[in-house]
Amino acid sequence: MTGVRAEAVTPTPEPAPLPAAFKGLCPRCGAPSLFKGWLAFADRCAVCGLDYTRFNVGDGPAALLVLLLGAIVVGAAITIQLTLAPPIWLQLILWVPVTIAAVIGALRVAKAALLGSEYRTAAREGRITPLDPNP
């Protein structure tokens, strides 16, 4: 009998949500292909071909992180000012880079977590009940 031999394909397990978000892994196959830059998503996974452009992460993570991290940084700056009384230039040199690094680092993780969550729940715009993510 000639023809194409069917081979059993073992699906790769989906990565755990938190490690996938921290490492920028594809939510379907676990390949480290989610980002093409610091914060920009790639168009699709280089390994499994999952189209990342169909997910709508939006600006929710950015707004939340700026407010949350802003409150933490301002609280820390006020505490240091009241306890140690450093000059204002030292406060600026310290807190501006810390704030920028914290927002960019946390935003990368938050965006990856939200995209992974949308993938796992098969979230789509204008729909309340999720569909099966593996049609």
KETIKE-413684 format. One record per residue: chain; x, z negated, y of N, C-alpha, C in turn; residue number from 1. Coordinates in nm, 2 decimals. Example, Ala and Ser with C-alpha at 12.3 -4.5 7.8 and 13.67 -1.06 7.14 Angstrom:
- chain,nX,nZ,nY,caX,caZ,caY,cX,cZ,cY,resi
- A,1.32,-0.78,-0.57,1.23,-0.78,-0.45,1.32,-0.78,-0.33,1 .
- A,1.28,-0.71,-0.22,1.37,-0.71,-0.11,1.29,-0.79,0.00,2 .
REM end
This chain:
- chain,nX,nZ,nY,caX,caZ,caY,cX,cZ,cY,resi
- A,0.08,0.00,-0.12,0.00,0.00,0.00,0.09,0.00,0.12,1 .
- A,0.07,0.09,0.21,0.15,0.10,0.33,0.07,0.06,0.45,2 .
- A,0.14,0.03,0.56,0.07,-0.01,0.68,0.14,-0.13,0.74,3 .
- A,0.08,-0.19,0.84,0.14,-0.30,0.91,0.11,-0.43,0.84,4 .
- A,0.21,-0.50,0.82,0.20,-0.63,0.75,0.16,-0.74,0.85,5 .
- A,0.05,-0.81,0.82,0.01,-0.91,0.91,0.09,-1.04,0.89,6 .
- A,0.14,-1.09,1.00,0.22,-1.22,0.99,0.14,-1.33,1.05,7 .
- A,0.15,-1.44,1.00,0.08,-1.56,1.05,0.15,-1.60,1.18,8 .
- A,0.08,-1.61,1.29,0.13,-1.65,1.41,0.10,-1.80,1.43,9 .
- A,0.20,-1.88,1.45,0.18,-2.02,1.48,0.17,-2.04,1.63,10 .
- A,0.05,-2.08,1.67,0.04,-2.11,1.82,0.13,-2.23,1.86,11 .
- A,0.19,-2.21,1.98,0.26,-2.32,2.03,0.17,-2.42,2.09,12 .
- A,0.19,-2.55,2.07,0.10,-2.65,2.13,0.12,-2.66,2.28,13 .
- A,0.00,-2.68,2.34,0.01,-2.69,2.49,0.09,-2.82,2.52,14 .
- A,0.17,-2.81,2.63,0.25,-2.93,2.67,0.16,-3.04,2.72,15 .
- A,0.21,-3.16,2.71,0.14,-3.28,2.77,0.13,-3.26,2.92,16 .
- A,0.02,-3.30,2.99,0.00,-3.27,3.13,0.10,-3.32,3.22,17 .
- A,0.14,-3.45,3.21,0.24,-3.51,3.30,0.38,-3.45,3.29,18 .
- A,0.44,-3.44,3.17,0.57,-3.37,3.16,0.56,-3.23,3.21,19 .
- A,0.45,-3.16,3.18,0.44,-3.02,3.22,0.44,-3.01,3.37,20 .
- A,0.37,-3.10,3.44,0.37,-3.10,3.59,0.51,-3.13,3.64,21 .
- A,0.58,-3.23,3.59,0.71,-3.27,3.64,0.82,-3.16,3.62,22 .
- A,0.80,-3.09,3.51,0.90,-2.98,3.47,0.86,-2.84,3.51,23 .
- A,0.74,-2.82,3.56,0.70,-2.69,3.60,0.68,-2.60,3.48,24 .
- A,0.61,-2.65,3.38,0.59,-2.57,3.25,0.46,-2.50,3.26,25 .
- A,0.46,-2.39,3.19,0.34,-2.31,3.17,0.24,-2.40,3.09,26 .
- A,0.11,-2.41,3.14,0.02,-2.50,3.07,-0.03,-2.44,2.94,27 .
- A,0.00,-2.32,2.91,-0.04,-2.26,2.78,0.07,-2.27,2.67,28 .
- A,0.19,-2.23,2.71,0.30,-2.22,2.61,0.41,-2.32,2.63,29 .
- A,0.42,-2.38,2.75,0.52,-2.48,2.77,0.66,-2.42,2.82,30 .
- A,0.66,-2.29,2.85,0.78,-2.23,2.90,0.80,-2.27,3.05,31 .
- A,0.93,-2.29,3.09,0.95,-2.33,3.23,0.94,-2.21,3.33,32 .
- A,0.82,-2.16,3.34,0.81,-2.04,3.42,0.70,-2.05,3.52,33 .
- A,0.65,-2.17,3.56,0.54,-2.19,3.65,0.57,-2.15,3.79,34 .
- A,0.70,-2.18,3.84,0.73,-2.16,3.98,0.84,-2.05,3.99,35 .
- A,0.83,-1.97,4.10,0.93,-1.87,4.13,1.02,-1.92,4.24,36 .
- A,0.98,-2.02,4.31,1.06,-2.08,4.41,1.03,-2.23,4.41,37 .
- A,1.06,-2.30,4.53,1.04,-2.45,4.53,0.89,-2.48,4.52,38 .
- A,0.81,-2.40,4.59,0.66,-2.44,4.59,0.58,-2.32,4.55,39 .
- A,0.63,-2.20,4.54,0.55,-2.08,4.51,0.54,-2.06,4.36,40 .
- A,0.41,-2.04,4.32,0.39,-2.01,4.18,0.44,-1.87,4.15,41 .
- A,0.48,-1.85,4.02,0.51,-1.71,3.97,0.37,-1.64,3.95,42 .
- A,0.37,-1.51,3.94,0.25,-1.44,3.92,0.19,-1.46,3.78,43 .
- A,0.28,-1.47,3.68,0.24,-1.49,3.54,0.36,-1.55,3.46,44 .
- A,0.32,-1.61,3.35,0.42,-1.66,3.26,0.50,-1.55,3.20,45 .
- A,0.64,-1.57,3.20,0.72,-1.46,3.14,0.72,-1.46,2.99,46 .
- A,0.67,-1.57,2.93,0.67,-1.58,2.78,0.53,-1.54,2.73,47 .
- A,0.43,-1.61,2.77,0.30,-1.58,2.71,0.21,-1.49,2.79,48 .
- A,0.25,-1.46,2.92,0.17,-1.37,3.00,0.05,-1.43,3.07,49 .
- A,0.04,-1.57,3.07,-0.08,-1.63,3.14,-0.07,-1.60,3.29,50 .
- A,-0.18,-1.55,3.34,-0.19,-1.50,3.48,-0.22,-1.63,3.57,51 .
- A,-0.12,-1.67,3.65,-0.13,-1.78,3.73,-0.21,-1.75,3.86,52 .
- A,-0.22,-1.63,3.89,-0.30,-1.59,4.02,-0.45,-1.62,4.01,53 .
- A,-0.50,-1.63,3.89,-0.64,-1.66,3.87,-0.68,-1.80,3.90,54 .
- A,-0.58,-1.89,3.92,-0.61,-2.03,3.95,-0.60,-2.05,4.10,55 .
- A,-0.69,-2.13,4.15,-0.70,-2.16,4.29,-0.66,-2.31,4.32,56 .
- A,-0.53,-2.33,4.35,-0.49,-2.46,4.37,-0.52,-2.51,4.51,57 .
- A,-0.52,-2.42,4.61,-0.55,-2.45,4.75,-0.46,-2.55,4.81,58 .
- A,-0.51,-2.61,4.92,-0.43,-2.70,5.00,-0.47,-2.85,4.98,59 .
- A,-0.55,-2.88,4.88,-0.59,-3.01,4.85,-0.47,-3.10,4.83,60 .
- A,-0.38,-3.06,4.74,-0.26,-3.15,4.71,-0.18,-3.17,4.84,61 .
- A,-0.16,-3.07,4.92,-0.08,-3.09,5.04,-0.14,-3.19,5.14,62 .
- A,-0.27,-3.18,5.16,-0.33,-3.27,5.26,-0.33,-3.42,5.20,63 .
- A,-0.36,-3.43,5.08,-0.35,-3.57,5.02,-0.21,-3.63,5.02,64 .
- A,-0.11,-3.55,4.99,0.02,-3.60,4.99,0.08,-3.63,5.13,65 .
- A,0.05,-3.55,5.22,0.09,-3.57,5.36,0.03,-3.71,5.41,66 .
- A,-0.09,-3.73,5.38,-0.16,-3.85,5.43,-0.10,-3.97,5.35,67 .
- A,-0.09,-3.96,5.22,-0.04,-4.07,5.14,0.10,-4.11,5.17,68 .
- A,0.19,-4.00,5.16,0.33,-4.03,5.19,0.36,-4.06,5.34,69 .
- A,0.28,-4.01,5.43,0.29,-4.05,5.57,0.26,-4.20,5.59,70 .
- A,0.16,-4.25,5.52,0.13,-4.39,5.53,0.24,-4.48,5.47,71 .
- A,0.30,-4.43,5.36,0.41,-4.51,5.30,0.53,-4.51,5.39,72 .
- A,0.57,-4.39,5.44,0.69,-4.38,5.53,0.67,-4.46,5.66,73 .
- A,0.55,-4.45,5.72,0.53,-4.52,5.84,0.53,-4.67,5.82,74 .
- A,0.47,-4.72,5.71,0.48,-4.86,5.67,0.62,-4.91,5.65,75 .
- A,0.70,-4.83,5.58,0.84,-4.86,5.55,0.92,-4.86,5.68,76 .
- A,0.90,-4.76,5.77,0.97,-4.76,5.90,0.94,-4.88,5.99,77 .
- A,0.81,-4.92,5.99,0.77,-5.03,6.07,0.83,-5.16,6.01,78 .
- A,0.83,-5.17,5.88,0.89,-5.29,5.82,1.04,-5.30,5.85,79 .
- A,1.11,-5.19,5.84,1.25,-5.19,5.87,1.28,-5.22,6.01,80 .
- A,1.20,-5.16,6.10,1.21,-5.18,6.25,1.19,-5.33,6.28,81 .
- A,1.09,-5.39,6.22,1.06,-5.53,6.25,1.16,-5.63,6.19,82 .
- A,1.22,-5.60,6.08,1.31,-5.69,6.01,1.46,-5.67,6.05,83 .
- A,1.50,-5.54,6.06,1.64,-5.51,6.09,1.67,-5.47,6.23,84 .
- A,1.57,-5.41,6.30,1.58,-5.36,6.44,1.69,-5.26,6.46,85 .
- A,1.70,-5.15,6.37,1.80,-5.05,6.39,1.76,-4.97,6.52,86 .
- A,1.86,-4.89,6.57,1.83,-4.80,6.68,1.73,-4.69,6.64,87 .
- A,1.65,-4.64,6.73,1.55,-4.54,6.70,1.61,-4.41,6.64,88 .
- A,1.73,-4.37,6.69,1.80,-4.25,6.63,1.83,-4.27,6.48,89 .
- A,1.86,-4.39,6.44,1.89,-4.42,6.30,1.76,-4.41,6.22,90 .
- A,1.66,-4.45,6.28,1.53,-4.44,6.21,1.49,-4.29,6.19,91 .
- A,1.51,-4.21,6.29,1.48,-4.07,6.28,1.57,-4.00,6.18,92 .
- A,1.70,-4.03,6.18,1.79,-3.97,6.08,1.76,-4.01,5.94,93 .
- A,1.71,-4.13,5.92,1.67,-4.17,5.79,1.54,-4.12,5.74,94 .
- A,1.43,-4.13,5.82,1.30,-4.10,5.77,1.25,-3.96,5.78,95 .
- A,1.31,-3.87,5.86,1.27,-3.73,5.86,1.31,-3.66,5.73,96 .
- A,1.43,-3.67,5.69,1.47,-3.61,5.56,1.40,-3.67,5.44,97 .
- A,1.38,-3.80,5.45,1.32,-3.87,5.33,1.17,-3.82,5.32,98 .
- A,1.10,-3.81,5.44,0.97,-3.76,5.43,0.96,-3.61,5.38,99 .
- A,1.04,-3.53,5.43,1.04,-3.39,5.39,1.07,-3.38,5.24,100 .
- A,1.17,-3.44,5.19,1.21,-3.44,5.05,1.09,-3.49,4.96,101 .
- A,1.03,-3.60,5.01,0.92,-3.66,4.93,0.80,-3.57,4.92,102 .
- A,0.77,-3.51,5.03,0.65,-3.42,5.04,0.67,-3.30,4.95,103 .
- A,0.79,-3.24,4.96,0.82,-3.12,4.88,0.82,-3.15,4.74,104 .
- A,0.89,-3.26,4.70,0.90,-3.29,4.56,0.77,-3.33,4.50,105 .
- A,0.69,-3.41,4.57,0.56,-3.45,4.52,0.46,-3.33,4.52,106 .
- A,0.47,-3.24,4.62,0.38,-3.13,4.63,0.40,-3.04,4.51,107 .
- A,0.52,-3.02,4.47,0.55,-2.93,4.35,0.49,-2.99,4.23,108 .
- A,0.50,-3.12,4.21,0.44,-3.19,4.09,0.28,-3.18,4.10,109 .
- A,0.23,-3.21,4.22,0.08,-3.21,4.24,0.02,-3.07,4.21,110 .
- A,0.09,-2.97,4.27,0.04,-2.83,4.25,0.04,-2.79,4.10,111 .
- A,0.15,-2.83,4.03,0.16,-2.80,3.89,0.06,-2.87,3.81,112 .
- A,0.03,-3.00,3.84,-0.07,-3.08,3.77,-0.21,-3.02,3.80,113 .
- A,-0.24,-2.98,3.92,-0.37,-2.93,3.94,-0.39,-2.79,3.87,114 .
- A,-0.29,-2.71,3.87,-0.30,-2.58,3.80,-0.32,-2.61,3.65,115 .
- A,-0.24,-2.70,3.59,-0.26,-2.74,3.45,-0.40,-2.79,3.42,116 .
- A,-0.45,-2.87,3.51,-0.58,-2.93,3.49,-0.69,-2.82,3.50,117 .
- A,-0.67,-2.72,3.59,-0.77,-2.61,3.60,-0.76,-2.53,3.47,118 .
- A,-0.64,-2.51,3.41,-0.63,-2.44,3.29,-0.70,-2.51,3.17,119 .
- A,-0.67,-2.64,3.16,-0.72,-2.72,3.05,-0.88,-2.73,3.05,120 .
- A,-0.93,-2.74,3.17,-1.08,-2.75,3.18,-1.15,-2.62,3.20,121 .
- A,-1.07,-2.51,3.21,-1.12,-2.37,3.23,-1.21,-2.37,3.36,122 .
- A,-1.16,-2.44,3.46,-1.23,-2.45,3.59,-1.23,-2.31,3.66,123 .
- A,-1.35,-2.27,3.71,-1.37,-2.15,3.78,-1.45,-2.18,3.90,124 .
- A,-1.44,-2.10,4.00,-1.51,-2.12,4.13,-1.66,-2.10,4.10,125 .
- A,-1.75,-2.19,4.15,-1.89,-2.17,4.15,-1.95,-2.20,4.01,126 .
- A,-1.88,-2.28,3.93,-1.94,-2.31,3.80,-1.92,-2.46,3.77,127 .
- A,-2.03,-2.52,3.72,-2.02,-2.66,3.69,-1.98,-2.69,3.55,128 .
- A,-2.03,-2.62,3.45,-1.99,-2.65,3.32,-1.86,-2.57,3.27,129 .
- A,-1.76,-2.64,3.22,-1.64,-2.56,3.18,-1.67,-2.47,3.05,130 .
- A,-1.59,-2.37,3.05,-1.60,-2.28,2.93,-1.48,-2.31,2.84,131 .
- A,-1.49,-2.26,2.72,-1.38,-2.27,2.62,-1.26,-2.20,2.68,132 .
- A,-1.14,-2.27,2.69,-1.02,-2.21,2.75,-0.96,-2.11,2.66,133 .
- A,-1.00,-2.10,2.53,-0.94,-2.01,2.43,-1.05,-1.92,2.39,134 .
- A,-1.09,-1.81,2.47,-1.20,-1.73,2.43,-1.17,-1.64,2.31,135 .
REM end
